[in-house]
C-alpha cells in the first residue's frame, strides 16, 4: 500500500515538473544552497539573501505568454520570484527569458517551496472527449467561469468551492476574485492552451561552521539485523583486574525468560505491562519491575548490536589488540571496561570463537585482551567477524535487590 502511495506521489511530481507545450524550464530543481559552477553545497546564514536564475525557453514557432510565476503559500515568506517585467510576459518564438528566484532565510533549517510558472499558448489543444467537462471533477458540464481570467472550465459546484477556499484558477493559476455563469457552454479553453510547469526549491540555512563540525564523515549504511546462530565454542580471554566475576554472595543469572523474549518479538510487551499495572499490589510490584528490567536488557542487546562488524581488522598494541569502532565516540551505546567482545572467523566458517575483554576504551577504539594462545597465533592483517556484548552485573544486582525487598512479605506495621 505504501509503495503504491509513494509511486503515485512520484508520478504526480513528475507530471508537475514535466516540460510541456514547447516550453522548457531549467534547472529541474532549484538548489539555492549550491555553490555557483559547482556540485558542492553550502549552508547559508540567516539574513543573507541568495538567488538562482531560471531560464525559460520557447521552442514554438509562435509567441507564448508567461501569465504568472508564483510561490506556494506555505513558502511565500521565504522565496520570491524576480521577473524582468510584470506578467503577462510574452516570450517570442525560439527565445529565452531569465527569471530570478530569491530567498532570504530568517531562521535555521531546511526551507522548501514550489515555484509554479503558468503559460498561455495560442495553439488550440487537441480535441478531447471531456473537452466540455469541468476540469476539476470531470463529471459535470463546464458552464461557469472565474474572473478576471474568464476561463470557462468549471461546473457550478466546483466554481463556488474554489472561490470560497480562495483557490486560483486551475488553468492559469490566477487568483479568483469571483465566479459567474457563462453565456454559452463552449469553454474558452478551446481557443487557447493554458498549462503550468513547477519547480521545487530548497535552501539549507544555519551556521556553516557548526554544520561542518556535525556533518557525517562516512556515507550512511543501514545495519543488518542480527541473526540468531548456533552457540559456538568460545575460548575465554583475560579479564581486566578487579572484574574476575567472583561474587561474595551467590546471585542468580536472571536471564530473560522465554515467554518474555517471545512477547518482545511479537511486539505485545506493552499489553503484558498494562496487565501487571492493573493488578498492582505490594506482592506484584517485583513482577512489574522484573519485567521492566527484562525489557531494558532486550533494548540494550539491540543497541550494542549496532557495533557488530564483519571482516574487521585488529592491530597489535603491546599485550593488547586494538579495534577501531565507528561511532564509539558518541557513546550511544557505551562500551565499558570489562565488556566482552567476541571474534569469529569470517562468515562463521567454523563453530569456534574467541571471547576477549575490553581493558582500555579510547575515543574511537578499544584495547582487547584475548587468550594467550590467540595472541601467540595472531597474524596481523587477519580479518574477523566481531560481536559486542555487555556486562550484566548491574542488571543482575537490580533483579537481586527486587527479590530481597519487594519479593519478600511486607514488614509488619509499627506498634
N, C-alpha and C positions, 0 to 999 in steps of 0.2 A: 504494500500500500504506500509506504513512504517513498519507495523508488518511483512509483507512478507519479506521485505529487512532485517530487524533485524533477522528474523528466518533463512534466507539464510546465513547471516554472521556468525551466531552461528553454523550452520551446517558445514560451511567451517572450522571454527576454531576447532570444534570437530574432523573433519577429519584430520586436520594437527596434532593435539595433540594425536590422537589415536595410541596406541601401535600396531605394526603390524610386520609381518614376524618373529614371535617368539622372538622379541626384546622388552624389557620393559625399559623405561627411567623414572626415578623418581628423584625428585618430579614432579608433574604435572605442577606447577607454581613456578618459581624461584623468591621468595620474598627475595631479598638480605638485606632488611631493617628489617627482623625478627630476634629477638634475638635467639641465639643458645638454643636448647632444650626448646623453649617457643613459645607460640602463640601470645605474645605481639609484637608490632612493635616499631621501633625506627626511629629517624631522624639522618642521617649521615651528618657530617660536610663536606664541600667541601675540597678536597685534601686528604681525608682519604680513603684508599683502603679497600674494603670489598669483600668477596668471599663466594661462596656456592658450595658445592660438588654435582655433578650429577652422579648417578650410572646407568650404562648401563649393563643390564643382558641379556645374550644369553641363551635362553631356548631350542634352537635347538640341535639336535644330531650331528651337523656339525658346523664348524667354519664360522663366518660371519665377513666381513671386514667393519670397520668404515672408509669410504673413505674421508669424510670431516666433519668438525664441524666449522660452520661459524656463524657470527652475521650479521644480515641485515645491509645494507649500512648506513641507517639512524641512527644506534646506534653503529657503529664501533668505534667512538671516545670515547664512554663511557664504553662499555663492551668488554671483551676479553675472549677467550677460552684458558684454560691451559690444554694441553694434556700431558700424561706421555711420549709419544714418538710421532714422526711425523706420519701423515697419509700417506698411509693407515695403520690402526691399526687392527691387527687380534684379534678377540675375540674368544677364544676357546669355545667349547660346555660346557654348564652349568657353565659358569664362569661370573664374574662381573668385570667391569672396572670402575674406578672412574675418572671423568673429572671435573676440576675446572672451575667455571665461576667467573671472577673477574671484579670489577667495581671500578673505581677511579673517582668520580664526580668532575667536575670543577666549576660548578655553582649551585645555589639553584634551586629547582624544582623537579618534578617527572620525572625520566628517565625511558623510556620503550624501549624494544627491543625484537627481536625474535632470538632465537638460534636454528639453523637448523642442525640436525645430519643426514648425508647421509650414507646409508649402501648398501652393495653389498653382495648378498647371492648366493651360487651355486645352490640352489634349483630352478629349472625352474618354471615359473608361469603356472597357468592353461591356457589351450587353450582358446582363445577368438576370437570372430568373427572379432574384429577390431585389431587383433594382428599385421598385416602388415600395419596398417594405421599410419599416423602422430599422435604423442601423443599430439600435440598442437591443431590442427584443427579437427582431427578425420574425415577428409573428403578425403584427398589425400593420395596417397601411400607414405610410408616412404622409400625413396631412398637416403637420404643424412645423413651424419654423421658429428658431430663436433669432433674436436681433440683438446687435446690429448686423451680424454676418448674413442672415437671411437664408441659410441652407434649409431646404425642405427635406428633412431627414428623420423626423421624429413623429411618433404617434402622440396622442393627447396625454396618455398616462406618463410616458417617459419624459415628455416635454415639461410637464408640471413638476415631475420628480427632480429633474436636473436643475430647474430653476430654484426650487425650494432648498436644494442642497448646495447651491452656489457652485455647480459644476460647469466646466467650459463646454463649448460645442464639441461633440465627438468627432467632427470632421476637421475643423481648423483650429481647435483649442482656444478660441477667443472666448473671453468671459461673456456669459449670458446675462443681459440686462432685462430681458423679458421674452415672452413667447406669444405667438399669435397663430391663428389658423390660416393656412394658405388659401388663396382664392381658387387655386386649381391643384389637383393632386399630382401633377407632374413634378417630380423633385428637381430642384435646380442643380443637384449634383450631376445630373446627366449632361450638363453643359460644360462641366469642368471637373478636374480631378483634384481632390484635396487629400493629402496624406501627411504623415508625420514620421520623423526619424529621431530616435532617442539616443542619448549617450550618457553613460554612467560616469560620475565624477567622484574622486576620492582624494582626501588630503589627511596626512598624519600630522598632528600638532602636539608639541610638547617641548621638553628640554632635550636638545640633541646630545649633550654630554651624558645625561642620565640614560638616554636610550642606548648609546654606545656602550655604556657600562653594563647594562642589563640584557642586551640582546644575546640570543643564543649563539654559542660557538660552534655547534655541530647541528646538522640537519635532524629534525625530529624523526624518530623511528619508533613505531608502535611496538611495545614489548609483547613478546609471545606469551600466551597464557601458559603457566607451568603445568606440565602433565604429570600425572602420578606414574611412578615407576616402581618396579620391584625393589625392595630394600637391598642395597648392595652390602658387601662385606667391607667395613671401614677399618683402616689402620689408624689408631688414635695417635695424635701428636702430643707435644709437651705443653702443658698448661702454664699460664703465667704464674708467678709466685703469689701465693695467697688465694688462688682460685682452684685448689685441688679437688673441690667438690665434697670435702668431708664435712659432715654435719655433727654438731654437738648433740642434737636430738633428732631422731628419725622423723622424716616428713614424707608424706605420700607424693607420688608423681603428679597427680591431678591432671592427667591428660584429658583432652576434650572428649567427652563421651560420644559414642557412635550416633545416638539419636540427636544430639545437639549438632554434630557435624552434618548429618543429613538434613536437619532443619535449616541450617545456614545455606546448604547447597540448593535447597528448594526455594529459599527466599522467604520463608514464613516464620522466621525467628521472632519478628515483632508480635505476631499473634500469640506465641508462647509467652513472651514477656508481658503482654496485656493480661493474659490469663492469670499469671502469677501476681500481677499488681492488683487485680480484682479481689483475690483471696488473700490479701496481705495481712499477716499477723506476726507476732513475735516468733512463732515456730516456723514460719515460711520465709522470714527475711533472708536467712542464709541461702536458701534456694535461689531467690531472685538475684542476690549478689554473685553467687557462683555462676549463674547464667550470664550475667553481665561481664564477668571476667573471662568466661569462655569466648564470648563474642568479641571482646577486645583482643584476645590472643589470636583468634582467627583473622582479624583485620591486620594484626602485626605480621602474621605469616605472609599475607598478600602483599603488604608494603615492602617487607625485606626481600621478597622475590623479585622486585624490580631491579635489584643489583645483580642478579644472576647473569652470567656471561658464558658464551660459547667460544671455544678456541682462543682463550685468553692467554697472555704471556705473563710469566713471572720472572723476575730478575733477582739473582743472588745479592744479598747485602749482609756480609758477615755471617752470623749464625741464623739469619732470617731470610725469608723470601719476600721481596716487595711486589705488591699487586696494586696497579693503578685502577681506581674505581671511579668512573664518570658519575658526577652528581653527588659524590660523597661530601664535598664541602658545604652543600646546602643543609646537611643534617636532617633530611626528610626522606627516609627514616634514618636513625643514628646507628652507627656501627661502633660498639664499645669494646674496651679491653676485656678479653675473656670469651668473646663470642666465637663460635666455631664456624670455620669455613671449610667446605668440602671440595675436593678436587677429584675429577673423574677423567678417564681417557676420553678424547674427543668422540662425541656421538654415543657415549656409554658403550663403547665397543666390548667391554668386559664387565663382569659383575664385581668389580673391585674398585675401591675408592680410598682416599686418604683424607683424614679429618685433622686439620690444623687449627690452631688457636691464635687469635689476634693478641699480639703483645704490645704493639705501638700503633696509634692512629694519628696520621698526619693530615694535611689539608685535603689531598685528593688521593691518598694511597694508604695502605695498611701494611704492617710488617707481620708476617705469619711464621709460626714455627710448627713444622710437621714432625713426624717421627725421625729419629736419627737415620734409619735406613733410607727413608725417602730423600733426605738431604744428601746423603752419600752417593746416591744413584741419580740425582737430578742432573739433567742435561740442559744447559742454557739454550733457549730458543724453543724448548718443548711447549706444546700447547695443551691446555686442559679446559674442560668444562667446569665452571666454578658455580657453587651453590652456597648461598649465605644462610646462616641460621642466627638465632639469638639465644642468650641465656634465659632460662625460665625461672631463675631463682626468685626474683621478685614476685612473679605470679604465684609460685608455689607457696611462698610465705603469706601472701594475701589470702589464698584459699585456706591455709592452715589457721590463720588468725580468725577467719569466719567460723571454722569448726570449733575453735577454742572458746569463742564468745557467743555468737548467735546460735551456734549449733547445740549449745548446752541449755538445760532448763533455765527459765528466768529466775533471778535471785529472789529470795523471799522478801516481802515488804518489811520496812523497818518497824520495830516495835513502837 
